[in-house]
Amino acid sequence: MVHLRTDIGATNPHVSGTTDTYADNLETDVLIVGAGFGGVYLLHRLRDELGFKCKIYEAGKELGGIWHWNCYPGARVDTAVPIYEYSLEKVWKDWTWSEKYPGWSELRQYFAHVEQQLDVKKDIAFDSRVVSAQFDTSSSKWVVKTEDGRTAHARYLINAIGFAAKRHFPDWKGLDSFKGEMYHSSFWPEHGVDVKGKRVAVIGTGSTGVQIAQETAKDASSVTVFQRTPNLCLPMRQAKLTREEQQERKKDYPDIYRHRMTTFAGFPFDFAPRKTLDDTPEEREAFYEKLWQAGGFEFWLATYDDMLYVKAANDEAYNFWVKKTRARISDPRKRDILAPLKQPHTFGTKRPSLEQDYYEQLDKPHNDVVDVKATPIEEITETGITTSDGKHREFDIIALATGFDSVTGGMKNMGLKDTEGVPLAEKWQMGTWSYLGMTCNGFPNMFFLYGAQGPTAFSNGPSCVEVQGDWIVDAIAKCKQEGVSRLEATKDAEEEWRKKVTDLSNETLFPGTSSWYMGANVPGKPREQLNYAGGIPLYEKECRTALQNWQGFVTA
């Protein structure tokens, strides 16, 4: 049996590096946790543009955040380039991609290029997992401890750990008894797993499960997907890119990056300013077909502007989706599980995944799909999986695509305590409170991004990272300029922001669906909207207004 890895704890008890970033009793102006898109962007801007002493603690061994951890079969981004990259000219001017939606390997090459251009690694301590952090009121500094016993002191603490930092493992009986190979998607072995001629089980149908099933089906003797909820996948329309066409397009990049910040989700497209039922059935069909052929998220985020607000409008979108998808599946039993005529949930209120040939692969007679809502998994045995109908299926490899304690799990898992010594995990036990989705009451001089109550999961990652990163940088610069040594959100501002996030969500169809957007994928987690549903332009306007006169903050 292969040992099942369940967390990111460093395997070496004493970390040593060649730079001062690894020193014990590290003193720095700003300490960032996480070296993905957000952490690297913040380090560059604070260190290189504003001259702050800035360091990063990263639990992994390399840059890239989610792309350091994700190397499972088929792992790739669901946003087309150049939208899924930094808007920094220094980075994009000499970089080109091989395809429209890059895979994990090319994204790692991108971060190697980022390092060449920005020289960030000298200020990053890898293998450094934060296990404790508290603001010391006497020194007005954060005291941060790592798993191997080092301590850092910083004027500002920024959590850039992303929204999928804490893995979720179901509590099935016998999870540790399987004699074959079992891996969580984000702890997939670097060297890969040989699936050729093997019987593969994929548990979960989020984007990860879809990608693993689609990719392993090419070589495995069989792939069986255990599905709780159908993923209402959209066609990716992958395409190869040439260096020449990208170089030619670069003259437009500044405009492309400016425009992405004016759209709801930070993509190059936005909702059409008209209502679904205002078009005739023929006009609607033609419009849907155009979006469908364009591929990517256009059918989700460039459609009629009432699709996520009005049930009748949403039904029309689902009817088109189900017609298109069912036509691709010949097996009637699989068709009803993968694309049921009765809508499993309102379309687009769970993030759709992008697929290339997912339905064709599962339609093959040697592959299968099991509806675990009808027959839940009861036990993992030495040789396979038993479901509640008594059926036992044997496998050589089990892939756990069971997701994450998303959006809030990472910050609750790093030993953060407020000035009174109360853990954030305790404060957020009954629900999430933040101000602007970037600050918290009781945690002075602490910021976070791409997390709770920001645009996060309703946005393109780099767009969200830059809108929030720029605000955090400007807030720290303003503190320095005005001689502010302590900045803290008020409790009232938190309450008001939480209400705003909830009210915006309640105008939509999102609350009617149990999803990780609402915290509903982890048993015992409060059911609440974890993301700001007002879109990036409105979000940026609210944040900028607050910054002008420290609205919602106390300063000292």
N, C-alpha and C positions, 0 to 999 in steps of 0.2 A: 504493500500500500504506500502511496505517496503522501507525505505529511501535508495536511490541509492548512495552508497559511490563512490566518484570520485578521491580522492587523499589521500596521507598518512599523512596529517597534524595531529599533536597530538591533541587528544580530550581534554586533560587536560592542562589548561593554565599555570600551574606552576609545573614543574617536580621536584621531590625531590628523592634523592637516599641516600644510606647509606655510599657511598665512596666519596673520594675527586674528583672523576671523574665528579661528578655532580656540583662541585663548580662553582660559578661565578668567572670571571677573572682567569680562569684556565691557568696555565703556564705549557707548556710541550715541549719536543724536537720535537715530531712528533704527529700530529693529523691525524687520519685516519677517513674517513667517510664511514660507511658501515661495518656490522659485518657478512658478508657471507664468502664464501671460501677465497676470496682475502684479506679482512680486517683482518680476524683471522690469516691467514698465515703470513701476514706482521707484525702484533703485536707480534706474537711468535718469529719471526726471529730477529726483531729489539730490542725487549725488552730482551728476554731470551738469545739470542746468542751474541748480540752486546752491551747490557747494556744501550740502549737509554730509556729515559722516554717517554712512548708511551701511547696514549689514543685513544679510538674509540667513535665517536658519531654515534648512530644507531637510525633511525626513528621508527623502530619496537620495539616490547617488548621482543624479544628473539634473540638468535644467529640463523644463517642459511641463511640469505639473502633471495633469491627467495623461499627457502623452509620454511621460516617463513611465507611468504605471501601466498604461494600456498597451499591450502588445498581443492581445488575443487575435485569433484568426478573423480577418475581415475588418478589424478596427480602423475606422476612418471618420473624418469629420463630416457633419451633415450641412455645412455651410460652404458655398462655393468660394474659391479664391478669385480675386484678391480681397474679398470682404473678410475672410477669416485670416487676417494677419494684421500686424501693426501698421498704423498710418505713418510711421516714422520713415521719412524719405531715406535716411541713412541706412535703414534696413532693407526697404523694398527696391531701391534703385538697381542693385546688382543681384537680385534674387529672382529666379523663375521656377515654376512648378512643372511637373510632368503631366498632371491631370487636374481636372476641375475640382474634384473632391479628394484631396490627398489622404493617403493611408498613414498609419502610425509611424512607419519607418521614415517617410519623407518629412513628416512633421518634426521628427527628431533631428533630421538634417537641417531643417529650418532653424531650430533652436541652436544648433552648432554654428550656423551662419550668424544668428543674433549675437552669439558670444564673440565671434570674430569682429563684428561691427561695434558692439557696445562694451566689451571687456568687463563683464559683470562677475565672472567666477572668482576673481581675486577677493571679492567681498561677500562670498557665499560659503557657509559651512554646511557641507553635505552630511548625510547620516546623522542629522541633528534634530531629533524629535523633541518638541516642547511638551513638557509634562506639568509645568506650573508657571503661572504668571499673575502677579499682583502689583498694583500701584502703591508705592511707598510714599505716604503723604509727607513724611518729614524731609525726604530728599527731592520730592516731586519727580521721582523716576520709577519706571517699571523695573521690577526685579523678575527676571525670566530664567527658569531652570530647564536644562535638557535632561533627557533620559540617562545619559552617562555621567550626570553630576556637575556639569559646567553651569556657571551663572553669568548672566549678562545684565547690565544696567543701561536703560535707554530712556531718553526724554519722551519719545513717542513709540508706541507699539502699533504695528499694522498687521492685521491678519489677512493674508492673501492666499487662503488655503482652498479656495474654490467651493463649489456647492456639493461635490461628491467625494469628500475626504474620508467619511466613515462608512465602511462596507456593512451591508446588512446580510446576516445569515439567519435563515429560518431555523426554528427549533425542532426539526423533524427527528423522530426517533431513529437512532442508528447512524447519524450523520458521519460519525467517525469509524464506522465498521466496514465501509466499502473497501474491497481488496484491490480494485482497479485504480485508475488515476482520476482524481477529483480536484478541480481548481475553481476558485472564484475568478470571474473574468478579469478583475484588476490585479490579480496575483498570478497571471498566466506566466509560465516559465519563459525567460528570455530566449532560450534556444528553441522554443516552440514545442509542440506535442505532435508526435507522429500519429495521425488519424487514419492513415492508409489501411483500408481493409478492416477497420475497427467499427464497433457498434457504439455510436455516440448519443448520449442524452443531453439535451439542452433544456435547463429549467429556467423559465422566464422568457418573456417576449417584449421586453423594452428594446431600445435600439441595439443594445449589446447582444441580446438573445437572437434577434433577427440577423445581425451580422455574423455571429458565430455559426448559426444554422446554415445560412446561405453559403458561407465559405467552406465549412467542413464537409458539406454535402458533395463537394466536388471530388473528394478522395475517400471518404468513409464508406464502409459497406452499407451502413444505414444511419440515418439521423432521425431521432424521435424528439419532437418538441413538446414540452409540458407547458401548456398555455392556461393561464388563469383568465386573462382578458385578451381578446383579439387586438392586435396592433393594427390600427388603421393606416397602414403604410402607404407612402406615396412614391411614385417612380423617381429615382435619382437623376436619370439621364446623364450618367457619367460620360466624360469625353476626355480625350488626350489633348494636351496643350503644347504648342510649339513655343520655343524661345522667342522667335521672331514676332508672333502675334502678341505675345505679352509685352515685349519691348516697345512695340508700336503703340500699345494701349497705355503705356505708362505716362504719357503726356496728360492723360485724363485722370490719373490716380488722385491728385489733390482734390479734384471735383468729386470723384467717387467717394472719397473718405469724408468730405464735408457733407455730401448728400446722405450718407448712411446714418448720420446723426439726426437727420430731420424726419426719419421714418419711425413708425411705432416700435419696431423690434430691432432697429439698427441694421436692416438688410437694404439691398439696393432697390427694393420694391415696397409698396405699401397698399393698404386696403383701397379698393375702388370706391369713389364717393357716390355710391348709389345702392339702393336696396334690392335685395334678391327678387322679391315678388313684383317690383316695378317693371322688370323685363318680361317679355313674353316667354313662354316655354322654349320657343325656338332660339331666341336671343340668349337665354340663360344657358341652354345646351351648348351653343357656340362659344360662349364666354368660358364655361367650365372646360370645354375641350381645349381651348387655347392655353389655359393655365396648366392643364394636365400634360399637354405636349411640352410646355416649357420646363416642367419637372421641378425638382427641389421643393421648397416650401411655398411656391407660388399659389398652389391650390388652397393652402392654409392661410397665408398672410398677405396675398395680393387679390383676394376674392372680394365679394360684396362686403360692405362695412358693417352689416348687421348680422353676419354669420355667427359670431360668437356671443350675440346678444339676444337674438330672437329665435325661439325654438322652431317655428315654421320655416325660417330661412335656413337654419341648421339642417333640418330634415331634407331639404332639397339637395344640399351638399352631400349628405350621406347617401341619398338615393343614387346620385351620380357615381359616387365612390364605389358603392356596392355593385352596381351594374358593371362597371369597368373591371373590378377585381374578380367577381364571380366568373366572368367570361374567361379568365385565365386558369381556372381550376376545374379539371374534368371529373375528379372524384367527388360524388355528391355529399358523402359524409364529411370529408375534409373541407369542402366548400362551405358547408353550414357552420363548421367550427371556426374557420379562418375569416369568413366574410358573411356573417349571418344576415338574413333579410331583416330581422328585428334589430334595430340599432342597439349595440351593447352599452353605449354611452354617447353623449352628444359629441359630434365630430369636432376634433381640434381641442377638446378640453383635456385630453392627454396628449403629450407631444407625439406627433406622428413620426415614425422612423422613415428614412429613405432606403428603398431597396432596389436591387438590380434584377434579381431573378428568384427572389424568396419564394413566391407562390409556385413557380414552375418546379423548383427543387423539392418542395414539400409535396407536390402533387405526384411525384414519382412513386411507383408502387412499393419500392423498398424503404421509403421514408414514411414517417407517421407523425400525427399530431394528436395529443391526448388532452381532452378538456378537463382540467383539474378543478374546475368549479363543480362539474357534475361528479367527478371521481377524484377527490383530493389525494395527494400523496400521503400515505400513512407511515411508511417506513423506508429507510435506506438499508439494504441488506449487504452482505458481503459481495453479492454478485449483481445487484441491481436495485430496482425501485418497485415497491408494492403500492398499489392504489387501493382506494376504499372498496372497490368492487371485487377485491381479492385477486386481481390480476397482477402477476409478477413479471416484469420485463427485465431481461439481462443486458448488461452493458459493460464495455471495456473502459469507457471514459465518460465522466459526468462533468458537464460544464455548468457551474452555478452562475447564471446571469440574473441573480436575485436582487441586484440593485444596491442602493445606498440609503443610509439615514440622511436623506438629501437636505440641503440648504442650511439646516441648523446643526446637524449631527457633528460636523467637524469641530466647530467652536465649542460645543458642549463637551468635547472629548480631549481638551488640551490643558485642563487644570486651571482655567481662568477663574479668578476670584475678584469680587468687587472690593472697594476700600474697606468695607466692614468684614471682609473675609467670607462672604457668602458666594459659593460657587455659581458660575453662570448656568451650569447644568441644573441647579436647583431653582434659580430665578426663572428659567425658561421651561420648567417642568410642566406648568399648566398653560403654557402659551408663550409666544415670542413677542418681546418688546425691544424696539430699537427706535432711533430717530434718524430719518432719512435713509434707513437701510445701510448706514455707515458708522453710527456711533451708538453708545449705550449709556444710560444713567448709571452712576456708580463705577464707571470705568473711564476716568479722566485721561485725556491724551491718547485714547485708543480709537483706532479706526479699523474698519474692515470693508472688503469689497467683494462683489460677486457672491453675495450671501443673502441672508434673510431680509425680506421686505425691500429689496432693491428690484430692478427690472430683470435680474438674473436669468431665470429659466424662460422668461418671455422675451429673450433677446439673443442676439448674436454675441458670443462671449467677448471677443476683442472690442466690440462697440461699447458694451457695458463696462468693461475694464477701463477703457479710456475716459468715458464720461465720469465715472466715479474716481478713477485715479487722478484725473486733472483737478477735480474738486478737492480731494484730500491734499494734494500738493499745494493748491492755492490756500487751503485752510492753514496748513503748517507755515507757509510763507507769511500769511497774514498775522499769525501768532507771533512770529519772530519780529515782524515789522512793528507791531503794536506793543511788544513787550509782554505778551500774554504767556504766562508760564503754565497755566492750567486751564484746559478747555473741557467742559463736561455738559452733556445733554441733560435737560431737566426731565423730571418724571412726567410733568404735564405735556412736554413736547413728545415724549414717547407715546403717551396715551393717545394724543391727537393723531400721531402718525399711524399708530396701529388701527385707529378708527378709519383713517383715510384709506389705508391698504384694504381693509375689510369692505368699506363702502364701494370702492372702485371694483372690487371683485364681485360684490353682490349685484352690481348692474349687469354682470355677464352671466354666461351659462356655466362658468367654472365650478361654483360651489355645488352644483348638482351631480358632479362626478367625483368618485373616490379615486384620487390619484396622488402621486408624490408631490404634485403642485400644492395639494391641500394637506400634506403630511399623512395621508391615509395608507401609505404602503408599509409602515412600521407599526406593529401592534403596540397599543398603549400610548402612541404619540398623539398629542392634541391635534384635532382636526381644525385647521385654520388655513387661510390663504398665506402662503409663505413668500409670495412675490408681488411686486408692485405692478398692477395691471393697467396703468394709465399711459404706458408708452414712454419711450426715451425722451422725446421733446418736452412733455409736461413734467417728467421727473427732473430733467436738468433745470428747467425753469424754477421749480420749487426749491431745489437745492441751492441754486444761485441766489435766490431771494433770501434764504436763510443766512447765507454767508455774508451778505452785505453789512448787516448790523448784529451778527451773532444771534439772530432770532432763534429761540429755543435752546440757547446755551447759557451757562454761567461761566464767567471767565475770572481769572485771578492772576 
